[in-house]
Amino acid sequence: MPLPAPASQPRPLEGLIVADFSRILAGPLATMTLADLGARVIKVERPGAGDDTRSWGPPFSEAGQATYFESVNRNKESLELDLADPADREVARALALRADVLVENFKVGGLDKLGLGYEELSAAHPGLVYASISGFGDREGASLAGYDFVVQALGGLMDVTGEAGGEAMKSGVALVDVLTAKDATIAILAALRARESTGRGSHVKVNLLSSLQGALVNQGQAYLGAGVVPTRKGNVHPSIAPYQSLRCADAPLAVACGNDGQFKRLCAELGLAGLEADERFATNPARVRHREELEVLLEGGLAADTAASWQERLTAVGVPAGKVATIAEGVEYARELGLEPELVVHDDAGVPVGRQFRHPASWVPAFEAPAAAPPALGAHSDAVRAWLEAGG
């Protein structure tokens, strides 16, 4: 008989030191992910101003900070440094040489000019994993500013987002920054794993445009593999039917039939039994070709009840469906499912000061997730400086 698993385990990245020279969203989200997994993350910020997102409000939380800043900066220490000052640059260099990972999203080559580039630091610290995040890479696009909205436009994501025939739309969040953060985190963890066998770090480079294009998946491959340039289709899936929003008596309902069995059950529940045998709708390719005719028939059946009622009825028979909910309703639904979507963060005295979405992964055996509130600007400057001076 195997031994029972322990009730908890050490945090996976316990003991890892991360020097966070990034700001805004992609870099800070990557470093917060590392912090959530137990790494010690020291965030370097401009004196008096800090990360740009500290002023990106309203809304502001009860703690008085911009919620934008709070969303990607928990479990970090804040160190104020003026990198234009030679003495502060020496502190920054000392931090980099003590770190396992350095994350930066300065303009390409910006830290090189300050003596904090990869080549110089890795010569003194061969094991350093150095992650650079840019908008468009470090070649011909090196001088271009990387803003999520612009990358969504230039990379094609906006062109496939929005109503058919309507204006191209950005996503409701800075999705490209989020995707880039996840790509950066994956690359950093892979570089750390490689270091275990080679003893050497790496210069990891990610950029917003490449992360966007990597995330286009089926839409991007339609172009690369078949020469088809996708167009906007609103809430309609280009390759599956019905996989779209459909009108009910009061509101739209998202219906996702991924196979013929689900479609047959949908028809039966809507009082349209036998529709699945119609040659226009018998297979998914046929349903895609006759989508408009199918939509009229399905919405005719859905008009008999509300979206909330249909969600319950269709879910009960194994047809994926959901009404369009607010973020607040989405949080409550996650709670109902036992997913524990949030955590309470605490200040340095252990006093609860707010709620945040927790890291989405769960672990068995579990570890106690850190829950430190996002730091006040420079809150840890003295302690970090003393730690660096002590060399401990």
Beta strands, then each sheet from edge to edge (+ up, - down):
strand 1: 17-21
strand 2: 40-45
strand 3: 76-80
strand 4: 101-104
strand 5: 129-134
strand 6: 203-207
strand 7: 243-247
strand 8: 252-256
strand 9: 321-323
strand 10: 342-346
strand 11: 352-357
sheet 1: 3+ 2+ 1+ 4+ 5+ 6+
sheet 2: 7+ 8- 9+
sheet 3: 10+ 11-
end
